């Protein structure tokens, strides 16, 4: 995954994050989308509604960047553990 510098992260619009309020899990390229999915359940201090919104943003970014996401919901991520 390509690392983002602090300036690059600061330059991203809020809508380019899975969790914009927390500015966590950028979605600016395929690598970051895959990372956001992998780390989804590690994000602390967010509500289920925020997770629902984040999942919609992730799915949209995945489509844009050509990332296959077989899970229908973020709840499906829990069942893999």
C-alpha positions in Angstrom: 0.0 0.0 0.0 1.3 3.4 -0.8 1.8 5.6 2.2 0.2 9.0 2.4 2.2 11.8 3.9 0.5 14.0 6.5 0.1 16.7 3.9 -1.5 14.2 1.4 -3.9 13.0 4.1 -4.7 16.6 5.1 -5.4 17.4 1.4 -8.0 14.6 1.1 -11.6 15.7 1.3 -13.7 14.2 4.1 -15.7 12.2 1.6 -12.5 10.4 0.6 -12.4 8.6 4.0 -14.5 5.7 5.1 -14.9 7.4 8.5 -14.8 11.1 7.6 -15.6 12.5 11.1 -12.5 10.7 12.4 -10.6 11.0 9.1 -9.8 7.3 9.2 -9.3 4.9 6.4 -8.7 6.9 3.2 -10.3 5.6 0.1 -8.2 7.4 -2.6 -6.9 4.3 -4.4 -7.5 0.5 -4.6 -4.8 -0.3 -2.1 -6.3 2.0 0.5 -9.8 0.6 -0.2 -8.5 -3.0 0.5 -6.8 -1.7 3.7 -10.0 0.0 4.8 -11.9 -3.3 4.5 -9.1 -5.2 6.3 -9.1 -2.7 9.2 -12.8 -1.9 9.3 -13.5 -3.7 12.6 -10.4 -2.1 14.2 -12.0 1.4 14.1 -13.1 2.3 17.6 -15.6 4.8 18.9 -18.0 4.8 16.0 -21.7 3.9 16.0 -23.4 1.2 13.8 -24.9 4.0 11.8 -21.5 5.4 11.1 -20.3 2.0 10.1 -23.2 1.6 7.7 -22.3 4.9 6.1 -18.6 4.0 6.0 -19.5 0.7 4.3 -21.4 2.5 1.6 -18.4 4.8 1.0 -16.1 1.8 0.9 -18.4 -0.1 -1.6 -18.6 3.0 -3.8 -14.8 3.5 -3.7 -14.3 -0.2 -4.4 -16.4 0.0 -7.5 -14.5 3.1 -8.6 -11.1 1.5 -8.2 -12.0 -2.0 -9.4 -11.7 -3.7 -6.0 -13.9 -6.9 -5.6 -15.8 -6.9 -2.3 -17.8 -10.1 -1.9 -19.3 -9.1 1.4 -22.7 -7.6 1.2 -22.5 -5.9 4.5 -19.8 -4.9 7.1 -21.5 -7.4 9.4 -20.2 -10.2 7.1 -16.7 -9.2 8.0 -17.2 -10.3 11.6 -18.2 -13.8 10.5 -14.8 -14.4 8.9 -13.0 -14.4 12.3 
